[in-house]
């Protein structure tokens, strides 16, 4: 706030200048309404600004002054010579107190009071005492835990002022344990249905201590265009009551609230059940809470159990089958359009998605288990090598699929060995370079999107780009005249038969390792990148998918073949004219004022090229820091894909990472967008050249 | 995705206070110095998610601005918050009539402002 005060003072000065000139021209033309408006507006802004900055004395003063001009512009008062004089005197006073907002100067205080008195005689101000007691009217009773029923029935035109009722419901549900029941007004025919009308209304049950006023406050902006009813009941554990849930299920999505009689009956019933334990209502809650605590502590004891991993595997298989079957149901329903079935099908979809998430969660284990294994390795190796090494791990709580962790152990072991052996220098060499004696190897894991990153960072001597380059040339991987980026040169490390170590030691350095490391990681649908600077250190970053077998995907069609693009990489979809892409010299499309490169998959996959007068869908996917558009014929929709391997005959290609069976039994291929982008940017680059 | 918010107020101080508060929460902020300017900024930018506008402004006041915005097809359902003072109860209702989503009463503190903003966009 403080640094913004300069802006305030500067603007106040401008406003006052403005005010002065308006006042002076008002003096010449007392009946000019535009001048009065101007004076009023300037005062109003000054008042607003002052109160924003907490300068209440100025704000109040200007408020009173403004009131005079408000009355004048409403025609309730006439502009007199005295008023103008007082205003001009006030203006001089304001000029001073802007720099003395707390009225520390006694002269200012005197002046202030005198002017206020004068102003008050003009507006005959009534006592300013406001009813300060009104706000504290919230009663104690309000703060007790109770069940509140809120019925929120928006008018049909609710959307017209930009209100999103779901935000209000979300606000409401943040107030306590709740149960939200949406109801739909009956729409008879498609002709009657107007999507701009709000035909939903809500019945919400809340268990909360929040006072009534605060609950009503949620709806403060919609009071005028919604019917809001609130009923309070004593607290009974209604929301988790089985009978109540059955009642809820019977009215959900229907055009009827829970019947009042039934509701009261149920509340009484739940209440009775509890009070039969103890007659005293207050005691009930305490006892209930006690029981809850007991159950909770019991649950804590059995918080984890051992399950045979093949059982988990089978569970995963079954979930996969369920997801596929659910897709058939959705498809069948789309064809037949039975509203009742649609509700069931949507529910099953929701449930299977949750089931999928939970089942996957079960197979995830924290990466810590693996990290601790390396601790020992580092200790033993540091003795063998005569190096002082500090091993740091970070993000051990990051969870990964059990099978991924198992496959990952060997590659990681190899990388760490490499770092210790070739990366870190001997203590005396490090001292010579001005580095701490102890070298550091850091193992770090973290989430990003649906991927997990694992980094192995050392502060050793780094990799010399030139050395790698020369080696690549001597091995015949590279020609003398080739120009490559550092990143591309580092990639040679992963070539089979490549090792830069001058001496082959016992521990590593036979060059049989890194290519295997890369292959292992690629098999897991991951990628590995090396960054390094001489004498600063090396960072290897491994990116892995969180889970392998079920993904949320975007189902698209190219030449009547279905493809799945993982939803996690999709940024946006656009419809584009084929002509724009066919007659484009630099393979860039301008979308929302941004240039986006695109890949014409039809061409790359060897299909017939795009038809000139038609349109295509451009799926913009993110690939690392870049965005690339992939052009397809149609977007079918979102799809939960159970990814199955595509068999060894297809292992020589990279851009399809798996296949999935659609609801109708046909097959969709899962695109590996990263590989596609990698592969075809090369083509595009060449073409553009 | 960052949300874009257009602030329309003739007072530089208010624009600054509101901008800084919103930016600190990760919102993108555009500003207009009166209704006319606000309309111009609105049309220049592709995607505005919320407008916060003062009522008392030269050239084009808040109410006229509101009416103009609602005439734009794309922004028919755009959330619009108006800045108002306690004393302007009638103005508040008039603005609501003309399609304002809600209001922020001046003076306000940052938390209050952000709470109201979160009421209308997420």
Interface residues (C-beta under 8 A of the other chain):
Chain A: X1 X4 X7 X8 X10 X11 X41 X44 X45 X47 X48 X49 X51 X52 X53 X54 X59 X63 X159 X160 X161 X162 X163 X164 X167 X168 X170 X171 X196 X220 X221 X224 X592 X593
Chain B: X10 X11 X12 X13 X14 X16 X17 X20 X46 X56 X57 X58 X76 X77 X78 X79 X80 X83 X85 X87 X93 X96 X99 X100 X101 X102 X103 X106 X107 X108 X118 X119 X120 X121 X122
